[in-house]
């Protein structure tokens, strides 16, 4: 022990949050890879740019999860995804759309859509954006935006392409924040499932650590020896590596469960029902698991940095206190 029970309890609690938040993150990565969440996020970006469709609040989350986007039919965004350039980038997975597109490829695909015709590409693009009937076909806001870029480029195709590239870069930068917010909601849901199954009850864990010095010591020792840096800095995108990481982290999660005896079932009862084993054991248990889910949704990097700071604080401060006690 460090000589400070409150600090040990806090370190143990942070270590538990780190372990389960990493497990939730890996599960999130597995889901995101198999369901093409990044491709879905990119599609929302393209639709917001090339149609008058907007996604806000729960509507955006539903569209992100389902992959169905209202208003995409017949829009310029739909034509964009049907172009041979974008089709060739498709992964062929469940959500068969590219998860990333460079600004150059975006512009090339867009120009190939609006530049079709009998004349040169430049003439076709200019004719397309100078045709008032296109305003109703592709959407007033989209048409006005593209026409503004063309006029601002003095109807020079190369300058027009540069403006489109800059526009796409700005939108993809913003989309990173959109993706993080949407993933945060899903991560909270995963965290609630994990905290329910493993019974990661913050209230019960805190009480357990305050009463069981041995369990607290074991968790502090694990926090001292285990390094999760590789999982945080290098999130695996390969499916096999993701599964390997999941197996490793689920084993660590089970180890912490065993240390704290987190099972909801009373050993004296012998067997317990399915509900008793995997679902909430009362109002207090629900609140405790909900708090854990909120903590897990903060993400592994947050808890990893906090744990490192706590361990450094413990190492630098408590030896000095022990020296004073000896004197």
C-alpha positions as a Markdown table, in Angstrom:
| # | Residue | x | y | z |
|---|---|---|---|---|
| 1 | Unk | 0.0 | 0.0 | 0.0 |
| 2 | Unk | 1.1 | 3.6 | -0.5 |
| 3 | Unk | 0.0 | 4.8 | 2.9 |
| 4 | Unk | -2.9 | 6.7 | 1.4 |
| 5 | Unk | -6.0 | 4.6 | 1.2 |
| 6 | Unk | -8.0 | 7.2 | -0.8 |
| 7 | Unk | -5.3 | 7.5 | -3.4 |
| 8 | Unk | -5.0 | 3.7 | -3.7 |
| 9 | Unk | -8.8 | 3.5 | -4.1 |
| 10 | Unk | -8.7 | 6.2 | -6.8 |
| 11 | Unk | -5.9 | 4.5 | -8.7 |
| 12 | Unk | -7.7 | 1.2 | -8.6 |
| 13 | Unk | -10.9 | 2.8 | -9.9 |
| 14 | Unk | -9.1 | 4.6 | -12.7 |
| 15 | Unk | -7.3 | 1.4 | -13.7 |
| 16 | Unk | -10.7 | -0.4 | -13.9 |
| 17 | Unk | -12.1 | 2.4 | -16.0 |
| 18 | Unk | -9.0 | 2.2 | -18.3 |
| 19 | Unk | -9.4 | -1.5 | -18.7 |
| 20 | Unk | -13.0 | -1.5 | -19.6 |
| 21 | Unk | -12.8 | 1.7 | -21.7 |
| 22 | Unk | -10.1 | 0.0 | -23.8 |
| 23 | Unk | -12.3 | -3.1 | -24.2 |
| 24 | Unk | -15.2 | -0.8 | -25.3 |
| 25 | Unk | -12.9 | 1.0 | -27.7 |
| 26 | Unk | -11.8 | -2.3 | -29.3 |
| 27 | Unk | -15.4 | -3.4 | -29.6 |
| 28 | Unk | -16.2 | -0.1 | -31.2 |
| 29 | Unk | -13.4 | -0.5 | -33.7 |
| 30 | Unk | -14.6 | -4.0 | -34.6 |
| 31 | Unk | -18.1 | -2.7 | -35.1 |
| 32 | Unk | -16.8 | 0.4 | -37.0 |
| 33 | Unk | -14.7 | -1.8 | -39.3 |
| 34 | Unk | -17.4 | -4.4 | -40.1 |
| 35 | Unk | -20.2 | -1.9 | -40.5 |
| 36 | Unk | -18.2 | 0.7 | -42.3 |
| 37 | Unk | -18.8 | 3.6 | -39.9 |
| 38 | Unk | -16.0 | 5.8 | -41.4 |
| 39 | Unk | -17.5 | 5.2 | -44.9 |
| 40 | Unk | -20.9 | 6.2 | -43.5 |
| 41 | Unk | -19.4 | 9.4 | -42.0 |
| 42 | Unk | -17.8 | 10.3 | -45.3 |
| 43 | Unk | -21.1 | 9.8 | -47.1 |
| 44 | Unk | -22.8 | 12.2 | -44.8 |
| 45 | Unk | -20.1 | 14.7 | -45.6 |
| 46 | Unk | -20.6 | 14.3 | -49.3 |
| 47 | Unk | -24.4 | 14.5 | -49.0 |
| 48 | Unk | -24.1 | 17.7 | -47.0 |
| 49 | Unk | -21.8 | 19.2 | -49.6 |
| 50 | Unk | -23.6 | 18.0 | -52.8 |
| 51 | Unk | -27.3 | 18.1 | -51.7 |
| 52 | Unk | -29.5 | 20.4 | -49.6 |
| 53 | Unk | -29.9 | 17.6 | -47.0 |
| 54 | Unk | -29.0 | 18.3 | -43.4 |
| 55 | Unk | -28.4 | 15.9 | -40.5 |
| 56 | Unk | -28.9 | 17.1 | -37.0 |
| 57 | Unk | -29.4 | 15.5 | -33.6 |
| 58 | Unk | -30.9 | 12.0 | -33.5 |
| 59 | Unk | -31.6 | 12.1 | -37.2 |
| 60 | Unk | -27.9 | 12.2 | -37.9 |
| 61 | Unk | -27.2 | 9.3 | -35.5 |
| 62 | Unk | -29.9 | 7.2 | -37.1 |
| 63 | Unk | -28.6 | 8.0 | -40.6 |
| 64 | Unk | -25.1 | 7.2 | -39.4 |
| 65 | Unk | -26.0 | 3.8 | -37.9 |
| 66 | Unk | -28.5 | 2.7 | -40.6 |
| 67 | Unk | -26.7 | 4.0 | -43.6 |
| 68 | Unk | -29.9 | 5.4 | -45.1 |
| 69 | Unk | -29.9 | 9.0 | -46.1 |
| 70 | Unk | -33.2 | 10.8 | -46.9 |
| 71 | Unk | -33.0 | 12.9 | -50.0 |
| 72 | Unk | -30.0 | 11.3 | -51.6 |
| 73 | Unk | -32.1 | 9.8 | -54.4 |
| 74 | Unk | -31.6 | 11.8 | -57.6 |
| 75 | Unk | -29.2 | 14.2 | -56.0 |
| 76 | Unk | -25.7 | 15.2 | -57.1 |
| 77 | Unk | -24.3 | 13.1 | -54.2 |
| 78 | Unk | -26.0 | 10.0 | -55.6 |
| 79 | Unk | -24.5 | 10.6 | -59.0 |
| 80 | Unk | -21.1 | 11.2 | -57.3 |
| 81 | Unk | -21.2 | 7.8 | -55.7 |
| 82 | Unk | -22.3 | 6.2 | -58.9 |
| 83 | Unk | -19.3 | 7.5 | -60.8 |
| 84 | Unk | -16.7 | 4.9 | -61.9 |
| 85 | Unk | -14.0 | 6.7 | -59.9 |
| 86 | Unk | -15.7 | 6.3 | -56.6 |
| 87 | Unk | -17.0 | 2.8 | -57.4 |
| 88 | Unk | -13.4 | 1.6 | -57.9 |
| 89 | Unk | -12.6 | 2.8 | -54.3 |
| 90 | Unk | -15.4 | 0.7 | -52.7 |
| 91 | Unk | -14.2 | -1.9 | -50.3 |
| 92 | Unk | -16.9 | -4.5 | -51.1 |
| 93 | Unk | -17.7 | -4.9 | -47.4 |
| 94 | Unk | -21.1 | -4.6 | -45.7 |
| 95 | Unk | -21.3 | -0.9 | -46.4 |
| 96 | Unk | -19.6 | -0.8 | -49.8 |
| 97 | Unk | -18.6 | 2.8 | -49.9 |
| 98 | Unk | -15.0 | 4.1 | -49.6 |
| 99 | Unk | -14.0 | 5.1 | -46.1 |
| 100 | Unk | -11.6 | 7.8 | -47.3 |
| 101 | Unk | -11.3 | 9.9 | -50.4 |
| 102 | Unk | -8.5 | 12.4 | -51.1 |
| 103 | Unk | -9.5 | 16.0 | -52.1 |
| 104 | Unk | -8.0 | 15.3 | -55.6 |
| 105 | Unk | -10.2 | 12.2 | -56.1 |
| 106 | Unk | -13.2 | 14.0 | -54.8 |
| 107 | Unk | -12.8 | 16.8 | -57.3 |
| 108 | Unk | -12.0 | 14.4 | -60.2 |
| 109 | Unk | -15.2 | 12.4 | -59.4 |
| 110 | Unk | -17.3 | 15.5 | -59.1 |
| 111 | Unk | -16.0 | 17.0 | -62.3 |
| 112 | Unk | -16.6 | 13.7 | -64.1 |
| 113 | Unk | -20.3 | 14.0 | -63.1 |
| 114 | Unk | -21.0 | 17.6 | -63.9 |
| 115 | Unk | -18.5 | 17.7 | -66.9 |
| 116 | Unk | -20.3 | 15.2 | -69.1 |
| 117 | Unk | -21.2 | 16.3 | -72.5 |
| 118 | Unk | -20.2 | 16.8 | -76.1 |
| 119 | Unk | -17.8 | 19.6 | -75.5 |
| 120 | Unk | -14.7 | 19.9 | -73.5 |
| 121 | Unk | -14.9 | 19.2 | -69.7 |
| 122 | Unk | -14.3 | 22.9 | -68.9 |
| 123 | Unk | -17.1 | 24.0 | -71.3 |
| 124 | Unk | -19.4 | 21.3 | -69.9 |
| 125 | Unk | -18.8 | 22.4 | -66.3 |
| 126 | Unk | -19.4 | 26.0 | -67.1 |
| 127 | Unk | -22.5 | 25.2 | -69.1 |
| 128 | Unk | -23.8 | 23.0 | -66.3 |
| 129 | Unk | -23.4 | 25.7 | -63.6 |
| 130 | Unk | -24.8 | 28.4 | -65.9 |
| 131 | Unk | -27.9 | 26.4 | -66.5 |
| 132 | Unk | -30.7 | 27.7 | -64.2 |
| 133 | Unk | -32.7 | 24.5 | -64.5 |
| 134 | Unk | -29.9 | 22.6 | -62.7 |
| 135 | Unk | -30.8 | 24.6 | -59.6 |
| 136 | Unk | -34.0 | 22.6 | -59.1 |
| 137 | Unk | -32.4 | 19.3 | -60.0 |
| 138 | Unk | -29.4 | 19.3 | -57.6 |
| 139 | Unk | -30.8 | 21.6 | -54.9 |
| 140 | Unk | -30.7 | 25.4 | -54.6 |
| 141 | Unk | -28.0 | 25.6 | -51.9 |
| 142 | Unk | -25.7 | 23.1 | -53.7 |
| 143 | Unk | -26.1 | 24.9 | -57.0 |
| 144 | Unk | -25.5 | 28.3 | -55.5 |
| 145 | Unk | -22.4 | 27.1 | -53.7 |
| 146 | Unk | -20.8 | 25.5 | -56.8 |
| 147 | Unk | -21.8 | 28.5 | -59.0 |
| 148 | Unk | -20.2 | 30.9 | -56.4 |
| 149 | Unk | -16.9 | 28.9 | -56.6 |
| 150 | Unk | -17.0 | 29.0 | -60.4 |
| 151 | Unk | -17.6 | 32.7 | -60.5 |
| 152 | Unk | -15.0 | 33.4 | -57.8 |
| 153 | Unk | -12.5 | 31.4 | -59.9 |
| 154 | Unk | -13.3 | 33.6 | -63.0 |
| 155 | Unk | -14.7 | 30.5 | -64.7 |
| 156 | Unk | -11.2 | 29.0 | -64.8 |
| 157 | Unk | -11.5 | 25.2 | -64.4 |
| 158 | Unk | -8.1 | 24.8 | -62.6 |
| 159 | Unk | -8.9 | 27.5 | -60.0 |
| 160 | Unk | -12.4 | 26.0 | -59.7 |
| 161 | Unk | -10.8 | 22.6 | -58.9 |
| 162 | Unk | -8.6 | 24.2 | -56.3 |
| 163 | Unk | -11.6 | 25.8 | -54.6 |
| 164 | Unk | -13.4 | 22.5 | -54.5 |
| 165 | Unk | -10.4 | 20.8 | -53.0 |
| 166 | Unk | -10.1 | 23.4 | -50.2 |
| 167 | Unk | -13.9 | 23.1 | -49.6 |
| 168 | Unk | -13.6 | 19.3 | -49.3 |
| 169 | Unk | -10.6 | 19.6 | -46.9 |
| 170 | Unk | -12.4 | 21.9 | -44.6 |
| 171 | Unk | -15.5 | 19.7 | -44.5 |
| 172 | Unk | -13.4 | 16.5 | -43.8 |
| 173 | Unk | -11.7 | 18.3 | -40.9 |
| 174 | Unk | -15.1 | 19.2 | -39.5 |
| 175 | Unk | -16.3 | 15.6 | -40.0 |
| 176 | Unk | -13.7 | 14.4 | -37.6 |
| 177 | Unk | -15.6 | 16.1 | -34.8 |
| 178 | Unk | -18.9 | 14.8 | -36.1 |
| 179 | Unk | -17.5 | 11.3 | -36.1 |
| 180 | Unk | -16.2 | 11.6 | -32.6 |
| 181 | Unk | -19.5 | 12.8 | -31.3 |
| 182 | Unk | -21.5 | 10.0 | -33.0 |
| 183 | Unk | -19.0 | 7.4 | -31.8 |
| 184 | Unk | -19.3 | 8.9 | -28.3 |
| 185 | Unk | -22.9 | 8.0 | -28.2 |
| 186 | Unk | -22.3 | 4.4 | -29.4 |
| 187 | Unk | -19.3 | 4.1 | -27.0 |
| 188 | Unk | -21.6 | 5.0 | -24.1 |
| 189 | Unk | -24.1 | 2.3 | -25.3 |
| 190 | Unk | -21.3 | -0.3 | -25.5 |
| 191 | Unk | -20.0 | 0.9 | -22.1 |
| 192 | Unk | -23.4 | 0.3 | -20.5 |
| 193 | Unk | -23.6 | -3.2 | -22.0 |
| 194 | Unk | -20.1 | -4.0 | -20.7 |
| 195 | Unk | -20.7 | -2.5 | -17.2 |
| 196 | Unk | -24.0 | -4.5 | -17.1 |
| 197 | Unk | -22.5 | -7.9 | -18.1 |
| 198 | Unk | -19.3 | -7.5 | -16.0 |
| 199 | Unk | -21.2 | -5.8 | -13.2 |
| 200 | Unk | -18.8 | -2.8 | -13.3 |
| 201 | Unk | -20.7 | -1.0 | -10.5 |
| 202 | Unk | -18.8 | 2.2 | -9.5 |
| 203 | Unk | -20.6 | 2.4 | -6.2 |
| 204 | Unk | -20.0 | -1.2 | -5.3 |
| 205 | Unk | -16.4 | -1.1 | -6.5 |
| 206 | Unk | -15.6 | 1.9 | -4.4 |
| 207 | Unk | -17.1 | 0.3 | -1.3 |
| 208 | Unk | -15.2 | -2.9 | -2.1 |
| 209 | Unk | -11.9 | -1.1 | -2.5 |
| 210 | Unk | -12.4 | 0.9 | 0.7 |
| 211 | Unk | -12.9 | -2.4 | 2.7 |
| 212 | Unk | -10.6 | -4.8 | 0.9 |
| 213 | Unk | -6.9 | -3.8 | 1.2 |
| 214 | Unk | -5.7 | -6.9 | -0.6 |
| 215 | Unk | -7.9 | -6.2 | -3.7 |
| 216 | Unk | -6.8 | -2.6 | -3.7 |
| 217 | Unk | -3.1 | -3.6 | -3.6 |
| 218 | Unk | -3.5 | -6.1 | -6.4 |
| 219 | Unk | -5.1 | -3.4 | -8.7 |
| 220 | Unk | -2.4 | -0.9 | -7.8 |
| 221 | Unk | 0.2 | -3.4 | -8.7 |
| 222 | Unk | -1.5 | -4.2 | -12.0 |
| 223 | Unk | -1.7 | -0.5 | -12.7 |
| 224 | Unk | 2.0 | -0.3 | -12.1 |
| 225 | Unk | 2.9 | -3.2 | -14.4 |
| 226 | Unk | 0.4 | -3.1 | -17.3 |
| 227 | Unk | 1.0 | -0.8 | -20.2 |
| 228 | Unk | -1.9 | -0.1 | -22.6 |
| 229 | Unk | 0.0 | 2.4 | -24.7 |
| 230 | Unk | 0.1 | 0.2 | -27.8 |
| 231 | Unk | -3.7 | -0.2 | -27.8 |
| 232 | Unk | -4.3 | 3.5 | -27.4 |
| 233 | Unk | -1.7 | 4.9 | -29.9 |
| 234 | Unk | -2.0 | 2.1 | -32.5 |
| 235 | Unk | -5.7 | 1.1 | -32.8 |
| 236 | Unk | -5.6 | -2.0 | -35.0 |
| 237 | Unk | -7.6 | -1.7 | -38.3 |
| 238 | Unk | -6.9 | -5.3 | -39.3 |
| 239 | Unk | -9.8 | -7.6 | -38.3 |
| 240 | Unk | -7.6 | -10.4 | -36.9 |
| 241 | Unk | -5.5 | -7.9 | -34.9 |
| 242 | Unk | -8.7 | -6.4 | -33.5 |
| 243 | Unk | -9.9 | -9.9 | -32.4 |
| 244 | Unk | -6.6 | -10.6 | -30.8 |
| 245 | Unk | -6.7 | -7.3 | -28.9 |
| 246 | Unk | -10.3 | -8.1 | -27.9 |
| 247 | Unk | -9.3 | -11.5 | -26.4 |
| 248 | Unk | -6.4 | -9.9 | -24.5 |
| 249 | Unk | -8.4 | -7.1 | -23.1 |
| 250 | Unk | -11.4 | -9.2 | -22.2 |
| 251 | Unk | -9.1 | -11.5 | -20.3 |
| 252 | Unk | -7.7 | -8.5 | -18.4 |
| 253 | Unk | -11.3 | -7.3 | -17.7 |
| 254 | Unk | -12.2 | -10.8 | -16.4 |
| 255 | Unk | -9.0 | -10.7 | -14.2 |
| 256 | Unk | -10.2 | -7.4 | -12.5 |
| 257 | Unk | -13.6 | -8.9 | -12.1 |
| 258 | Unk | -12.1 | -11.9 | -10.3 |
| 259 | Unk | -10.0 | -9.6 | -8.0 |
| 260 | Unk | -13.0 | -7.6 | -7.0 |
| 261 | Unk | -15.5 | -10.6 | -7.0 |
| 262 | Unk | -17.8 | -8.5 | -9.1 |
| 263 | Unk | -20.3 | -11.3 | -9.8 |
| 264 | Unk | -23.9 | -10.4 | -8.9 |
| 265 | Unk | -24.6 | -14.0 | -7.8 |
| 266 | Unk | -24.3 | -14.9 | -4.2 |
| 267 | Unk | -21.9 | -17.9 | -3.8 |
| 268 | Unk | -24.0 | -19.4 | -1.0 |
| 269 | Unk | -27.0 | -19.6 | -3.3 |
| 270 | Unk | -25.2 | -21.9 | -5.7 |
| 271 | Unk | -26.6 | -21.4 | -9.2 |
| 272 | Unk | -28.3 | -18.2 | -10.2 |
| 273 | Unk | -30.7 | -17.3 | -12.9 |
| 274 | Unk | -29.7 | -15.7 | -16.2 |
| 275 | Unk | -31.3 | -12.4 | -15.2 |
| 276 | Unk | -29.4 | -12.4 | -11.8 |
| 277 | Unk | -26.2 | -13.0 | -13.6 |
| 278 | Unk | -26.3 | -10.5 | -16.4 |
| 279 | Unk | -28.8 | -7.8 | -15.5 |
| 280 | Unk | -29.2 | -5.1 | -12.9 |
| 281 | Unk | -29.6 | -6.2 | -9.3 |
| 282 | Unk | -31.6 | -3.2 | -8.1 |
| 283 | Unk | -31.7 | 0.6 | -8.3 |
| 284 | Unk | -28.3 | 1.1 | -6.7 |
| 285 | Unk | -26.7 | -1.4 | -9.1 |
| 286 | Unk | -28.3 | 0.4 | -12.1 |
| 287 | Unk | -26.9 | 3.8 | -11.0 |
| 288 | Unk | -23.5 | 2.3 | -10.4 |
| 289 | Unk | -23.3 | 0.7 | -13.8 |
| 290 | Unk | -24.6 | 3.9 | -15.4 |
| 291 | Unk | -21.8 | 5.9 | -13.8 |
| 292 | Unk | -19.3 | 3.3 | -15.1 |
| 293 | Unk | -20.8 | 3.6 | -18.6 |
| 294 | Unk | -20.3 | 7.4 | -18.5 |
| 295 | Unk | -16.7 | 6.9 | -17.3 |
| 296 | Unk | -16.0 | 4.4 | -20.0 |
| 297 | Unk | -17.4 | 6.7 | -22.7 |
| 298 | Unk | -14.7 | 9.3 | -21.8 |
| 299 | Unk | -12.3 | 7.0 | -23.6 |
| 300 | Unk | -9.1 | 5.2 | -22.8 |
| 301 | Unk | -6.7 | 8.0 | -23.5 |
| 302 | Unk | -8.3 | 10.1 | -20.8 |
| 303 | Unk | -8.0 | 7.4 | -18.2 |
| 304 | Unk | -4.5 | 6.4 | -19.4 |
| 305 | Unk | -3.2 | 9.9 | -19.0 |
| 306 | Unk | -4.8 | 10.3 | -15.6 |
| 307 | Unk | -3.5 | 7.0 | -14.4 |
| 308 | Unk | 0.1 | 7.9 | -15.4 |
| 309 | Unk | -0.2 | 11.2 | -13.5 |
| 310 | Unk | -1.5 | 9.5 | -10.4 |
| 311 | Unk | 1.3 | 6.9 | -10.5 |
| 312 | Unk | 3.9 | 9.6 | -10.9 |
| 313 | Unk | 2.4 | 11.6 | -8.1 |
| 314 | Unk | 2.4 | 8.5 | -5.8 |
| 315 | Unk | 6.0 | 7.7 | -6.7 |
| 316 | Unk | 7.2 | 11.3 | -6.1 |
| 317 | Unk | 5.2 | 12.2 | -3.0 |
| 318 | Unk | 4.8 | 9.1 | -0.8 |
| 319 | Unk | 8.5 | 8.2 | -0.4 |
| 320 | Unk | 9.0 | 11.6 | 1.1 |
| 321 | Unk | 6.2 | 11.1 | 3.5 |
| 322 | Unk | 7.6 | 7.7 | 4.5 |
| 323 | Unk | 11.0 | 9.3 | 5.2 |
| 324 | Unk | 9.4 | 11.8 | 7.5 |
| 325 | Unk | 7.6 | 9.0 | 9.4 |
| 326 | Unk | 10.9 | 7.1 | 9.9 |
| 327 | Unk | 12.4 | 10.2 | 11.5 |
